[in-house]
Structure formats: C-alpha cells, structure tokens
Amino acid sequence: MCEGETQLLKIGELAALAGVSVKALRVYEKKNIIKPVEIDEETGYRYYSPDQFKLIEALLVFKDMGFSLNDISKILSGRCSSKELESLFDQKIVAQQEIIWKAEAQIKQISEMKKKVTEGDSGEKLKKMTEDERSWYLAKLVQVSEENIRQLLSEVLWL
C-alpha cells in the first residue's frame, strides 16, 4: 500500500466499528444507502472506506428518528429537492406528534383508571371478583374514558 492510501475495511470490520450487523450492511447496500468502494472479483469480499462509517452514523440517526430505509436512501443520496426534503421532514414531524398525542392520551387514561381503581373500596372489590368479572370491569373502565367517548362519537358520526 502506498503512503497516504487509506486502509479499506472488510464488511465485518465496518459492521463491528459501526455497531451494526453484516446483514444490516447488506440490506443498506440493497437499498442503495451504502456501497462498497471495492469488491474483490475473486473472493466477492466487500471493502469499505473508513469514511463510510460517518454515512452509517447518519443512517442510524435517521433510523432512530423513525425514517424508513427508502426515505433515508433518498435523504442521504442527495436525490431529493429541498421541497421533497421539507415534505419528508414535515411528514415525520406529524407522525411523531401523533405518537406524542397518543402517549399523552394513554397516560391520561391510565391515570383515570388508577384513580377509579384506588377510590374507596374498589381495590378490595377487584380482589373478590372472578378473573372474567375483573377483565370485564377493567375493560369498561378503559372504554368509558372521556377521550374514548370523543373518539367513538367521531367515528360514529363519519359512518
């Protein structure tokens, strides 16, 4: 190897360095996210530049944010116009906001259930119920929450 040349990494070495599996790197290659800089014609070994580690780091950041591999491929390849990028990011913001709203509604629902179950002697009554009675009772507590009533009414109105 000549002076100044960088050492290429085998697929397993890059996978270990990046904390991903070899299988994952092959999937990323099929999705046109990362390509080996060299493939040995005789052995089929894939070789990567150490700089490609940065690409995998970016990929993992986008993956952690919930972007699909197809979206990540578009983003990292530079094939998207600024309008397309803006649209992808807006869609992800909306999707994440919906997750937050759902989680907040579930937290509220759990708090309401907790309050109803711990009021007075409800805890003792629950202990005395059969499994079927307890399941039915707890299911009814979930179904009767304010959030569910609004959602059910909304769904009925659109039928």
C-alpha positions in Angstrom: 0.0 0.0 0.0 1.4 3.4 -0.9 1.9 6.2 1.6 -1.2 8.3 2.0 -3.5 5.4 0.9 -6.3 4.6 3.4 -6.8 1.1 4.7 -10.0 -0.4 3.4 -12.3 -2.3 5.8 -13.9 -5.6 5.3 -17.7 -5.7 5.7 -17.3 -7.4 9.1 -14.8 -4.8 10.3 -17.1 -1.9 9.3 -20.1 -3.6 10.9 -18.2 -4.0 14.2 -16.9 -0.4 14.1 -20.4 0.9 13.4 -22.2 -1.4 15.8 -24.4 -3.0 13.2 -24.6 -6.5 11.8 -23.1 -7.6 8.5 -26.7 -8.5 7.4 -27.8 -4.9 8.1 -24.9 -3.6 5.9 -26.0 -5.9 3.1 -29.6 -4.6 3.5 -28.3 -1.0 3.4 -26.4 -1.9 0.2 -29.6 -3.3 -1.4 -31.4 -0.1 -0.5 -28.6 2.0 -2.2 -27.6 3.7 1.0 -24.1 2.4 1.3 -22.0 0.8 -1.4 -18.6 -0.9 -1.0 -15.8 1.1 -2.6 -14.3 -2.1 -3.9 -15.4 -5.7 -4.4 -12.8 -8.4 -4.9 -13.8 -10.2 -8.1 -12.2 -13.5 -6.9 -13.5 -13.7 -3.4 -16.5 -11.4 -3.5 -15.3 -9.6 -0.4 -16.7 -6.2 0.1 -14.3 -3.4 1.1 -15.4 0.0 2.6 -13.6 3.2 3.2 -13.3 4.2 6.9 -15.1 7.5 5.9 -18.2 5.4 5.2 -18.5 5.0 8.9 -19.9 8.6 9.0 -22.6 7.6 6.5 -23.7 4.7 8.7 -23.8 7.0 11.7 -26.1 9.4 9.8 -28.2 6.4 8.7 -28.6 5.3 12.2 -29.6 8.8 13.4 -32.3 8.9 10.8 -33.4 5.4 11.6 -33.7 6.3 15.3 -35.9 9.2 14.3 -38.3 6.7 12.6 -37.4 7.3 8.9 -37.8 4.3 6.6 -34.8 3.0 4.8 -36.3 4.2 1.5 -36.6 7.7 2.9 -33.0 7.5 4.4 -31.7 6.4 1.0 -33.4 9.5 -0.7 -32.1 11.8 2.0 -28.5 10.6 2.1 -28.1 10.2 -1.7 -28.9 13.9 -2.4 -31.7 12.8 -4.8 -34.3 14.9 -3.0 -35.0 18.5 -3.8 -35.3 20.9 -0.9 -39.1 20.7 -1.3 -39.0 16.9 -1.1 -36.8 17.1 2.0 -39.1 19.6 3.6 -42.1 17.3 2.9 -40.3 14.2 4.3 -39.4 16.1 7.5 -42.9 17.6 7.8 -44.4 14.1 7.5 -42.1 12.7 10.2 -42.9 15.7 12.5 -46.6 15.0 12.1 -46.1 11.2 12.7 -44.0 11.9 15.8 -46.6 14.4 17.1 -49.3 11.8 16.7 -47.2 9.4 18.8 -46.9 12.0 21.5 -50.7 12.7 21.4 -51.4 9.0 21.7 -49.0 8.6 24.5 -50.4 11.6 26.4 -54.0 10.2 25.9 -52.8 6.8 27.2 -51.2 8.4 30.2 -54.4 10.3 31.0 -56.4 7.1 30.6 -54.1 5.2 32.9 -54.3 7.9 35.5 -58.1 7.9 35.3 -58.2 4.1 35.6 -55.8 4.3 38.6 -58.0 6.9 40.2 -61.1 4.8 39.7 -59.5 1.6 40.9 -58.0 3.1 44.0 -61.0 5.1 45.1 -62.8 3.8 48.1 -63.1 0.1 48.3 -62.7 -0.6 44.6 -59.3 -2.3 45.2 -61.0 -4.8 47.6 -63.9 -5.4 45.2 -61.4 -6.2 42.4 -59.7 -8.8 44.6 -63.1 -10.5 45.2 -64.1 -10.6 41.5 -63.5 -13.6 39.3 -61.0 -13.2 36.5 -63.8 -12.7 34.0 -65.6 -10.1 36.1 -62.3 -8.3 36.7 -61.4 -8.3 33.0 -64.9 -7.0 32.0 -64.8 -4.3 34.7 -61.3 -3.1 33.8 -62.2 -3.1 30.1 -65.2 -1.0 30.8 -63.1 1.5 32.7 -60.9 1.9 29.6 -63.9 2.2 27.2 -65.7 4.8 29.2 -62.9 7.4 29.4 -63.6 10.9 28.1 -61.1 10.5 25.2 -62.6 7.3 24.0 -66.1 8.7 24.1 -65.0 11.6 21.9 -63.2 9.2 19.5 -66.2 6.8 19.4 -68.7 9.6 18.7 -66.4 11.0 16.0 -66.2 7.6 14.3 -70.0 7.1 14.6 -70.7 10.5 13.0 -68.5 9.6 10.0 -70.2 6.3 9.3 
